[in-house]
């Protein structure tokens, strides 16, 4: 039976910056465009965190029952390690999705943006279908696309729109920058897992590209985030503050391009999360100052 600390580890807390960052940037953009709403921002954060933890438990369950976690290098998996009953992990995933749905319903009701209910429903289905269902798209190399869309575009733009009902160039550029770094976190994870995923028949984008090109993809995604900050500055000049996070990018990029592999990539995953938080914090501050 899994202990509470093992359940926390199974939620994969190192991935949570991918949920916090877009809400911060989206709220900063809302402030730049008019007036941010703290209550709506908190609701958006609950939605993002619940979806992130939910998809982590869902992946744990789906990969575990498929047997793709039998020989795993990365963080603890509850089902693959036989520490928790698969049904319990599945129930935890759906409990998180239920919390996300409840918070999302409250958010769209207060914001009077009812059409976001459809987007929220699609996000929950996508969270489950990543590694669940008969044809999981994560096994076909489409995981990065979904992460960019839902933890970049949807999360940032949805946070902004529900608060001020408008968007600008900085909103879109900030969403792209956050999405690129969220993808970089996933690319790091999948680069580490190439050997095991290949043996299990899991055709992630990293498996399809191979290690060398995946390493360059990681570097391009990180660079793209800083280019996006420059684009955001065309509408909100103080967005250039995000460039101050460039030194934080040096260590993970150097390690990935330097050939770090297997367990050596686990610290890179955490550092990429720190990079995303630093980038988001500085971009958010820049957006606030631009107002």
Residue frames relative to the residue before (quaternion, step in Angstrom):
aa qw qx qy qz dx dy dz
X 1.0000 0.0000 0.0000 0.0000 0.00 0.00 0.00
X 0.4490 -0.7148 0.4707 0.2567 3.58 -0.78 1.02
X 0.4121 -0.6913 0.5422 0.2415 3.55 -1.09 0.78
X 0.6740 -0.4794 0.3503 0.4395 3.63 -1.19 0.27
X 0.6552 0.5074 -0.3251 0.4556 3.60 0.96 -0.80
X 0.6446 0.5055 -0.3248 0.4728 3.60 1.09 -0.65
X 0.6106 0.5232 -0.3508 0.4801 3.59 1.09 -0.60
X 0.6287 0.5174 -0.3292 0.4782 3.59 1.04 -0.76
X 0.6549 0.5010 -0.3112 0.4725 3.58 0.94 -0.88
X 0.6442 0.5317 -0.3165 0.4496 3.58 1.06 -0.75
X 0.6121 0.5406 -0.3441 0.4634 3.58 1.22 -0.44
X 0.3075 -0.8028 0.4582 0.2259 3.57 1.39 -0.18
X 0.0825 -0.8597 0.5032 0.0304 3.59 0.59 1.17
X 0.5836 0.5905 -0.3901 0.3982 3.62 1.12 -0.45
X 0.6534 0.5045 -0.3235 0.4625 3.59 1.19 -0.32
X 0.5066 0.7055 -0.4031 0.2883 3.62 1.20 -0.30
X 0.5277 0.6036 -0.4400 0.4044 3.66 1.06 -0.31
X 0.5991 0.5733 -0.3589 0.4285 3.58 1.13 -0.58
X 0.6753 0.4510 -0.2898 0.5065 3.59 1.25 -0.35
X 0.6755 0.5017 -0.2910 0.4554 3.58 1.02 -0.80
X 0.6496 0.5773 -0.3205 0.3769 3.58 0.87 -0.99
X 0.7084 0.4600 -0.3113 0.4355 3.65 0.68 -0.89
X 0.6381 0.5160 -0.3434 0.4568 3.59 1.02 -0.68
X 0.6280 0.5306 -0.3351 0.4602 3.58 1.02 -0.75
X 0.6916 0.4660 -0.2805 0.4752 3.58 0.83 -0.98
X 0.6448 0.5236 -0.3256 0.4517 3.59 0.96 -0.80
X 0.6626 0.4879 -0.3031 0.4806 3.58 1.02 -0.78
X 0.6176 0.5294 -0.3386 0.4730 3.60 1.06 -0.72
X 0.6476 0.5105 -0.3114 0.4723 3.56 1.01 -0.80
X 0.6267 0.5298 -0.3341 0.4635 3.58 1.03 -0.75
X 0.6378 0.5184 -0.3235 0.4688 3.58 1.02 -0.80
X 0.6587 0.5126 -0.3092 0.4559 3.58 0.96 -0.85
X 0.7272 0.4405 -0.2326 0.4723 3.57 1.09 -0.70
X 0.8173 -0.1146 0.0786 0.5592 3.58 1.18 -0.14
X 0.7073 -0.3907 0.3189 0.4954 3.56 0.05 -1.25
X 0.3240 -0.7562 0.5385 0.1824 3.58 -0.56 1.15
X 0.2560 -0.7504 0.5928 0.1414 3.55 -1.21 0.61
X 0.3875 -0.7655 0.4672 0.2136 3.58 -0.41 1.25
X 0.6524 0.5239 -0.3260 0.4401 3.61 0.92 -0.84
X 0.6728 0.4770 -0.2946 0.4827 3.58 0.94 -0.86
X 0.6147 0.5430 -0.3437 0.4573 3.58 1.09 -0.67
X 0.6426 0.5147 -0.3228 0.4668 3.60 0.99 -0.82
X 0.6434 0.5123 -0.3213 0.4695 3.58 0.97 -0.80
X 0.6459 0.5100 -0.3176 0.4709 3.59 0.97 -0.83
X 0.6390 0.5236 -0.3230 0.4617 3.58 1.05 -0.75
X 0.6308 0.5208 -0.3334 0.4688 3.58 0.99 -0.78
X 0.6325 0.5266 -0.3300 0.4622 3.59 0.97 -0.84
X 0.6945 0.4902 -0.2824 0.4445 3.57 0.81 -1.03
X 0.6781 0.4862 -0.2957 0.4651 3.59 0.88 -0.92
X 0.6587 0.5100 -0.3147 0.4550 3.58 0.93 -0.86
X 0.6507 0.5003 -0.3179 0.4746 3.59 1.00 -0.78
X 0.6542 0.5183 -0.3236 0.4457 3.60 0.94 -0.85
X 0.6814 0.4591 -0.2918 0.4897 3.58 0.85 -0.92
X 0.6363 0.5464 -0.3239 0.4377 3.57 1.01 -0.82
X 0.6844 0.4637 -0.2964 0.4783 3.57 0.89 -0.87
X 0.6089 0.5450 -0.3572 0.4523 3.61 1.10 -0.58
X 0.6716 0.4628 -0.2927 0.4991 3.59 0.96 -0.83
X 0.6263 0.5371 -0.3373 0.4533 3.59 1.02 -0.76
X 0.6487 0.5024 -0.3140 0.4777 3.59 1.00 -0.82
X 0.6116 0.5523 -0.3354 0.4565 3.55 1.04 -0.85
X 0.6836 0.4845 -0.2801 0.4685 3.57 0.88 -0.98
X 0.7239 0.4629 -0.2695 0.4348 3.60 0.66 -1.10
X 0.6705 0.4730 -0.3031 0.4846 3.59 0.92 -0.86
X 0.6444 0.5465 -0.3230 0.4263 3.56 1.04 -0.79
X 0.7151 0.4385 -0.2712 0.4720 3.58 0.84 -0.92
X 0.6447 0.4969 -0.3261 0.4808 3.58 1.23 -0.40
X 0.4762 -0.6970 0.4215 0.3314 3.57 1.24 -0.30
X 0.4748 0.6926 -0.4396 0.3188 3.60 1.20 0.23
X 0.6686 0.4734 -0.3006 0.4884 3.60 1.29 -0.05
X 0.3298 0.7807 -0.4836 0.2190 3.59 1.22 0.29
X 0.7902 0.1384 -0.0589 0.5941 3.59 1.01 -0.80
X 0.1249 0.8507 -0.4873 0.1523 3.53 0.43 1.32
X 0.3460 -0.7408 0.5458 0.1834 3.55 -1.02 0.91
X 0.7024 0.5377 -0.2642 0.3844 3.55 0.96 -0.90
X 0.8178 -0.2614 0.1872 0.4774 3.56 -1.31 -0.40
X 0.7241 -0.4592 0.3198 0.4032 3.51 -1.35 0.39
X 0.0981 -0.7442 0.6576 0.0638 3.53 -1.15 0.81
X 0.4620 -0.7332 0.4353 0.2439 3.56 -0.71 1.10
X 0.7223 0.4202 -0.2500 0.4892 3.57 0.86 -0.95
X 0.6692 0.5129 -0.3046 0.4431 3.58 0.86 -0.94
X 0.7099 0.4209 -0.2489 0.5069 3.58 1.12 -0.66
X 0.3948 -0.7475 0.4422 0.2997 3.57 1.36 -0.02
X 0.3741 0.7284 -0.4865 0.3047 3.55 1.07 0.77
X 0.7878 0.1583 -0.0772 0.5902 3.57 1.20 -0.51
X 0.5596 -0.5916 0.4648 0.3476 3.52 -1.20 0.62
X 0.5490 -0.6347 0.4187 0.3471 3.65 -0.85 0.87
X 0.6398 0.5384 -0.3327 0.4360 3.59 0.98 -0.78
X 0.6403 0.5225 -0.3262 0.4590 3.59 1.06 -0.72
X 0.6549 0.4993 -0.3100 0.4750 3.58 1.00 -0.81
X 0.6285 0.5216 -0.3269 0.4754 3.57 1.03 -0.78
X 0.6504 0.5127 -0.3122 0.4655 3.58 0.96 -0.85
X 0.6291 0.5280 -0.3313 0.4645 3.60 1.03 -0.76
X 0.6328 0.5300 -0.3278 0.4596 3.57 1.01 -0.82
X 0.7166 0.4455 -0.2651 0.4667 3.57 0.83 -0.96
X 0.5750 0.5567 -0.3817 0.4623 3.59 1.17 -0.45
X 0.6457 0.5050 -0.3081 0.4827 3.58 1.04 -0.81
X 0.6462 0.5058 -0.3236 0.4710 3.58 0.97 -0.80
X 0.6312 0.5333 -0.3271 0.4585 3.58 1.06 -0.73
X 0.6392 0.5111 -0.3167 0.4795 3.58 1.02 -0.82
X 0.6397 0.5215 -0.3209 0.4645 3.58 0.99 -0.84
X 0.6556 0.5141 -0.3089 0.4587 3.57 0.98 -0.86
X 0.6608 0.5081 -0.3071 0.4591 3.60 0.95 -0.87
X 0.6764 0.4711 -0.2942 0.4836 3.58 0.90 -0.92
X 0.6453 0.5277 -0.3183 0.4514 3.57 1.02 -0.79
X 0.6345 0.5220 -0.3278 0.4664 3.58 1.00 -0.79
X 0.6468 0.5069 -0.3129 0.4763 3.57 0.99 -0.83
X 0.6415 0.5406 -0.3160 0.4432 3.56 0.98 -0.87
X 0.7202 0.4367 -0.2723 0.4652 3.60 0.72 -1.00
X 0.6122 0.5420 -0.3587 0.4503 3.60 1.11 -0.58
X 0.6841 0.4711 -0.2845 0.4787 3.58 0.91 -0.91
X 0.7142 0.4393 -0.2481 0.4852 3.58 1.05 -0.77
X 0.2901 -0.7743 0.4979 0.2616 3.57 1.32 -0.31
X 0.4685 0.6183 -0.4708 0.4202 3.54 0.93 1.03
X 0.0693 -0.8805 0.4680 0.0309 3.54 0.70 1.16
X 0.6033 0.5786 -0.3727 0.4030 3.58 1.07 -0.57
X 0.5461 0.6100 -0.3977 0.4142 3.61 1.25 -0.23
X 0.4964 0.6473 -0.4360 0.3801 3.60 1.23 -0.24
X 0.6385 0.5234 -0.3231 0.4625 3.58 1.02 -0.79
X 0.6485 0.5076 -0.3142 0.4723 3.58 0.95 -0.87
X 0.6504 0.5210 -0.3157 0.4538 3.58 0.96 -0.82
X 0.6452 0.5146 -0.3199 0.4653 3.56 0.98 -0.83
X 0.6444 0.5118 -0.3154 0.4726 3.57 0.99 -0.84
X 0.6359 0.5396 -0.3284 0.4434 3.60 1.00 -0.81
X 0.6660 0.4923 -0.3085 0.4678 3.60 0.95 -0.83
X 0.6376 0.5095 -0.3249 0.4778 3.58 0.99 -0.81
X 0.6575 0.5078 -0.3100 0.4622 3.59 0.95 -0.87
X 0.6163 0.5497 -0.3476 0.4440 3.60 1.04 -0.74
X 0.6952 0.4569 -0.2773 0.4806 3.58 0.95 -0.82
X 0.7149 0.4812 -0.2565 0.4377 3.58 0.90 -0.95
X 0.4182 0.7143 -0.4708 0.3056 3.61 1.24 -0.13
X 0.7988 0.0064 -0.0089 0.6015 3.58 0.89 -0.91
X 0.6251 0.5489 -0.3351 0.4422 3.60 1.27 -0.02
X 0.6816 0.4895 -0.3537 0.4130 3.54 -1.30 0.06
X 0.7088 -0.4745 0.3250 0.4084 3.54 -1.33 -0.01
X 0.8044 0.1505 -0.0621 0.5713 3.58 1.02 -0.75
X 0.0845 -0.8341 0.5438 0.0387 3.63 0.42 1.16
X 0.4071 -0.7452 0.4729 0.2354 3.56 -0.72 1.06
X 0.5550 0.6029 -0.3952 0.4151 3.59 1.20 -0.35
X 0.6547 0.5021 -0.2999 0.4789 3.56 1.21 -0.52
X 0.7030 0.4344 -0.2523 0.5034 3.58 1.31 -0.10
X 0.6334 -0.5915 0.3179 0.3844 3.57 1.20 0.49
X 0.5717 0.6157 -0.3757 0.3911 3.62 1.18 0.35
X 0.3656 0.7654 -0.4699 0.2446 3.58 1.24 0.13
X 0.6619 0.5165 -0.3114 0.4450 3.58 0.92 -0.89
X 0.6120 0.5471 -0.3502 0.4511 3.58 1.05 -0.72
X 0.6775 0.4903 -0.2894 0.4657 3.57 0.89 -0.94
X 0.6422 0.5198 -0.3262 0.4594 3.60 0.96 -0.82
X 0.6499 0.5110 -0.3210 0.4621 3.60 0.93 -0.86
X 0.6828 0.4924 -0.2910 0.4546 3.57 0.91 -0.91
X 0.8034 0.3521 -0.1786 0.4457 3.58 0.64 -1.10
X 0.7615 0.3173 -0.2014 0.5281 3.62 1.01 -0.71
X 0.6526 0.4167 -0.3225 0.5445 3.55 1.30 0.30
X 0.8103 0.2968 -0.1567 0.4804 3.55 0.09 -1.30
X 0.7284 0.4403 -0.2701 0.4500 3.60 0.60 -1.09
X 0.6935 0.4955 -0.2955 0.4314 3.59 0.82 -0.97
X 0.7026 0.4461 -0.2760 0.4808 3.60 0.86 -0.92
X 0.7216 0.4448 -0.2633 0.4606 3.57 0.69 -1.07
X 0.6307 0.5292 -0.3365 0.4570 3.58 1.06 -0.70
X 0.6322 0.5238 -0.3270 0.4679 3.58 1.01 -0.80
X 0.6765 0.4879 -0.2933 0.4672 3.58 0.89 -0.90
X 0.7081 0.4917 -0.2837 0.4200 3.56 0.73 -1.07
X 0.6603 0.5075 -0.3294 0.4448 3.60 0.92 -0.78
X 0.6898 0.4718 -0.2886 0.4672 3.61 1.17 -0.40
X 0.8360 0.1471 -0.0500 0.5262 3.60 0.90 -0.86
X 0.3718 -0.7752 0.4497 0.2421 3.60 1.29 -0.01
X 0.7117 0.3243 -0.2928 0.5500 3.56 1.02 0.79
X 0.1891 -0.7623 0.6103 0.1032 3.56 -1.32 0.37
X 0.1134 -0.7740 0.6128 0.1121 3.57 -1.25 0.35
X 0.7626 -0.3632 0.2601 0.4678 3.57 -1.31 -0.08
X 0.6465 0.5230 -0.3231 0.4518 3.58 0.99 -0.82
X 0.6025 0.5528 -0.3571 0.4515 3.60 1.06 -0.69
X 0.6978 0.4699 -0.2677 0.4696 3.56 0.85 -1.00
X 0.6667 0.4935 -0.3086 0.4656 3.59 0.92 -0.87
X 0.6421 0.5191 -0.3208 0.4640 3.59 0.99 -0.81
X 0.6289 0.5314 -0.3249 0.4652 3.55 1.05 -0.79
X 0.6531 0.5030 -0.3122 0.4721 3.57 0.99 -0.81
X 0.6525 0.5265 -0.3181 0.4426 3.60 0.92 -0.89
X 0.6687 0.4814 -0.2930 0.4850 3.57 0.92 -0.91
X 0.6460 0.5296 -0.3134 0.4518 3.57 1.01 -0.82
X 0.6253 0.5373 -0.3413 0.4514 3.58 1.01 -0.78
X 0.7019 0.4572 -0.2802 0.4687 3.59 0.89 -0.88
X 0.5902 0.5379 -0.3703 0.4745 3.60 1.11 -0.55
X 0.6373 0.5113 -0.3141 0.4835 3.57 1.05 -0.79
X 0.6232 0.5505 -0.3401 0.4391 3.58 1.02 -0.79
X 0.6125 0.5341 -0.3462 0.4688 3.60 1.07 -0.70
X 0.6802 0.4787 -0.2897 0.4736 3.58 0.90 -0.90
X 0.6291 0.5342 -0.3366 0.4534 3.58 1.00 -0.79
X 0.6237 0.5305 -0.3375 0.4644 3.59 1.00 -0.78
X 0.6556 0.5185 -0.2995 0.4600 3.54 0.93 -0.96
X 0.7243 0.4467 -0.2491 0.4624 3.58 0.85 -0.97
X 0.5739 0.5583 -0.3755 0.4669 3.59 1.18 -0.51
X 0.6480 0.5209 -0.3047 0.4647 3.56 0.96 -0.88
X 0.7636 0.4132 -0.1925 0.4573 3.56 0.97 -0.91
X 0.3127 0.7882 -0.4948 0.1899 3.63 1.21 0.10
X 0.6829 0.4846 -0.3356 0.4315 3.68 0.68 -0.88
X 0.7060 0.4599 -0.2725 0.4644 3.58 0.81 -0.98
X 0.6577 0.5064 -0.3171 0.4588 3.59 0.97 -0.82
X 0.6178 0.5427 -0.3394 0.4568 3.58 1.06 -0.73
X 0.6741 0.4921 -0.2931 0.4664 3.57 0.91 -0.91
X 0.7165 0.4503 -0.2471 0.4721 3.58 1.07 -0.77
X 0.5003 -0.6708 0.4166 0.3551 3.59 1.27 -0.08
X 0.4463 0.6726 -0.4572 0.3734 3.57 1.25 0.45
X 0.1500 -0.8417 0.5166 0.0473 3.58 -0.16 1.31
X 0.0190 -0.8065 0.5896 -0.0388 3.57 0.39 1.23
X 0.6769 -0.4679 0.3540 0.4444 3.56 -1.27 0.18
X 0.6294 0.5384 -0.3361 0.4483 3.59 1.02 -0.75
X 0.6371 0.5102 -0.3269 0.4764 3.59 1.01 -0.77
X 0.6729 0.5058 -0.2951 0.4520 3.57 0.95 -0.88
X 0.7153 0.4470 -0.2536 0.4735 3.59 0.98 -0.86
X 0.3812 -0.6914 0.5138 0.3357 3.56 1.03 -0.81
X 0.6940 -0.5216 0.3008 0.3949 3.61 -1.17 0.52
X 0.6779 0.5192 -0.3189 0.4113 3.61 0.77 -0.98
X 0.7247 0.4236 -0.2569 0.4789 3.59 0.77 -0.97
X 0.5939 0.5551 -0.3677 0.4517 3.60 1.14 -0.54
X 0.6219 0.5377 -0.3401 0.4565 3.58 1.04 -0.74
X 0.6772 0.4694 -0.2925 0.4853 3.58 0.95 -0.80
X 0.5850 0.5576 -0.3704 0.4579 3.58 1.10 -0.60
X 0.6233 0.5378 -0.3332 0.4597 3.58 0.98 -0.83
X 0.6803 0.4901 -0.2935 0.4592 3.59 0.84 -0.97
X 0.6500 0.5165 -0.3162 0.4591 3.60 0.98 -0.81
X 0.6380 0.5249 -0.3282 0.4580 3.59 0.99 -0.78
X 0.6531 0.4983 -0.3132 0.4765 3.59 0.94 -0.85
X 0.6542 0.4965 -0.3135 0.4766 3.58 0.92 -0.87
X 0.6373 0.5549 -0.3269 0.4232 3.58 0.97 -0.85
X 0.6120 0.5552 -0.3550 0.4373 3.57 1.06 -0.68
X 0.6955 0.4576 -0.2820 0.4769 3.58 0.95 -0.81
X 0.5812 0.5371 -0.3702 0.4865 3.59 1.14 -0.51
X 0.6357 0.5351 -0.3233 0.4528 3.57 1.00 -0.84
X 0.6217 0.5311 -0.3439 0.4616 3.61 1.04 -0.72
X 0.6311 0.5267 -0.3267 0.4664 3.56 1.07 -0.73
X 0.6399 0.5082 -0.3181 0.4807 3.57 1.04 -0.76
X 0.6338 0.5370 -0.3295 0.4487 3.59 0.97 -0.83
X 0.6256 0.5689 -0.3269 0.4220 3.56 1.10 -0.73
X 0.5405 0.6120 -0.4056 0.4108 3.59 1.20 -0.34
X 0.7358 0.3542 -0.2119 0.5369 3.57 1.17 -0.61
X 0.7823 0.1131 -0.0299 0.6118 3.59 1.03 -0.86
X 0.3262 -0.8294 0.4097 0.1944 3.61 0.19 1.30
X 0.6653 0.5221 -0.3255 0.4227 3.60 0.97 -0.73
X 0.4304 0.6996 -0.4589 0.3387 3.60 1.27 0.00
X 0.5370 0.6376 -0.3924 0.3887 3.58 1.23 -0.40
X 0.4712 0.6681 -0.4433 0.3675 3.59 1.23 -0.21
X 0.5655 0.6170 -0.3836 0.3904 3.58 1.12 -0.57
X 0.5836 0.5983 -0.3677 0.4078 3.58 1.16 -0.52
X 0.5257 0.6273 -0.4106 0.4018 3.59 1.23 -0.34
X 0.6284 0.5485 -0.3297 0.4423 3.60 1.20 -0.44
X 0.3971 0.7500 -0.4606 0.2602 3.61 1.24 -0.10
X 0.6565 0.5055 -0.3473 0.4392 3.67 0.84 -0.75
X 0.6042 0.5600 -0.3587 0.4389 3.61 1.12 -0.60
X 0.6447 0.5383 -0.3120 0.4441 3.57 1.17 -0.61
X 0.5369 0.6793 -0.3975 0.3037 3.58 1.13 -0.59
X 0.7025 0.4952 -0.2899 0.4211 3.59 0.72 -1.04
X 0.7149 0.4301 -0.3010 0.4618 3.67 0.68 -0.89
X 0.6406 0.5157 -0.3375 0.4580 3.59 0.97 -0.75
X 0.6459 0.5204 -0.3212 0.4569 3.58 0.96 -0.85
X 0.6789 0.4903 -0.3013 0.4560 3.59 0.92 -0.85
X 0.6565 0.4992 -0.3213 0.4653 3.58 0.97 -0.79
X 0.7095 0.4333 -0.2697 0.4860 3.59 0.82 -0.93
X 0.6419 0.5390 -0.3185 0.4427 3.59 1.20 -0.47
X 0.6299 -0.5961 0.3162 0.3845 3.57 1.26 0.04
X 0.2940 0.7578 -0.5331 0.2347 3.62 1.18 0.31
X 0.0242 -0.8157 0.5754 -0.0552 3.55 -0.91 0.95
X 0.8224 0.2630 -0.1651 0.4767 3.55 -1.30 0.23
X 0.8443 -0.0939 0.0966 0.5187 3.56 -0.92 -0.97
X 0.5704 0.5998 -0.3873 0.4060 3.61 1.15 -0.41
X 0.6447 0.5185 -0.3235 0.4592 3.59 1.23 -0.34
X 0.4876 0.6711 -0.4425 0.3406 3.61 1.20 -0.22
X 0.6665 0.4655 -0.3272 0.4817 3.66 0.89 -0.74
X 0.5945 0.5676 -0.3659 0.4365 3.59 1.10 -0.64
X 0.6020 0.5598 -0.3529 0.4469 3.58 1.06 -0.73
X 0.6808 0.4795 -0.2865 0.4739 3.58 0.92 -0.90
X 0.6717 0.4991 -0.3017 0.4567 3.58 0.98 -0.83
X 0.6141 0.5217 -0.3536 0.4751 3.57 1.11 -0.58
X 0.6186 0.5280 -0.3344 0.4762 3.57 1.10 -0.66
X 0.6356 0.5113 -0.3184 0.4829 3.57 1.02 -0.80
X 0.6228 0.5355 -0.3325 0.4635 3.58 1.02 -0.81
X 0.6679 0.4976 -0.3162 0.4542 3.58 0.87 -0.89
X 0.6509 0.5067 -0.3202 0.4659 3.60 0.99 -0.79
X 0.6534 0.5070 -0.3145 0.4661 3.60 0.94 -0.87
X 0.6448 0.5226 -0.3053 0.4669 3.56 0.95 -0.94
X 0.6903 0.4826 -0.2821 0.4595 3.57 0.84 -1.00
X 0.6498 0.5206 -0.3254 0.4482 3.59 0.95 -0.85
X 0.6929 0.4707 -0.2791 0.4694 3.58 0.91 -0.91
X 0.6439 0.5051 -0.3237 0.4748 3.58 1.02 -0.77
X 0.6334 0.5241 -0.3284 0.4650 3.57 1.01 -0.80
X 0.6433 0.5077 -0.3189 0.4761 3.58 0.95 -0.86
X 0.6521 0.5174 -0.3206 0.4520 3.57 0.93 -0.82
X 0.6519 0.5102 -0.3126 0.4660 3.57 1.00 -0.80
X 0.6370 0.5218 -0.3175 0.4703 3.56 1.04 -0.79
X 0.6772 0.4851 -0.2920 0.4700 3.59 0.92 -0.88
X 0.6108 0.5647 -0.3530 0.4283 3.57 1.09 -0.63
X 0.6056 0.5635 -0.3610 0.4306 3.58 1.15 -0.53
